[in-house]
Amino acid sequence: MADVGDYNARTFARIARTGQLHINARALTGAEITDDPDLVKAKVDGLLVPAPQPHSAAVTELYDVVRRHPIRAPEAVLAPQRNPAQATGVEREPIARPEMGARP
């Protein structure tokens, strides 16, 4: 997960830097929209707006937790070679079922 978190954090940072990161205005608090009449209207209408820096910073902090996680992906280990098994009579017979509508 740390490797995935690192990749996702870099991708998220690139999206945020290029202004492509948006949030539903209804997720914004009153304090975040008070000084901007366009944000107030967007919140009432439920529109998407560019994500404020505190929101993207909070997501970046969460990615940093995952990036620094001490558990890394294990090295690939091949399973030991298995000998093919011979099927018994039970395994070769099809499973019988009663016809439609038949009662036990």
Secondary structure, 3 states (H helix, E strand, C coil): CHHHHHHHHHHHHHHHHCCCCEEEHHHCCHHHHCCCHHHHHHHHHCCEEECCHHHHHHHHHHHHHHHCCCCCCCCCCCCCCCCCCCCCHHHHCCCCCCCCCCCC
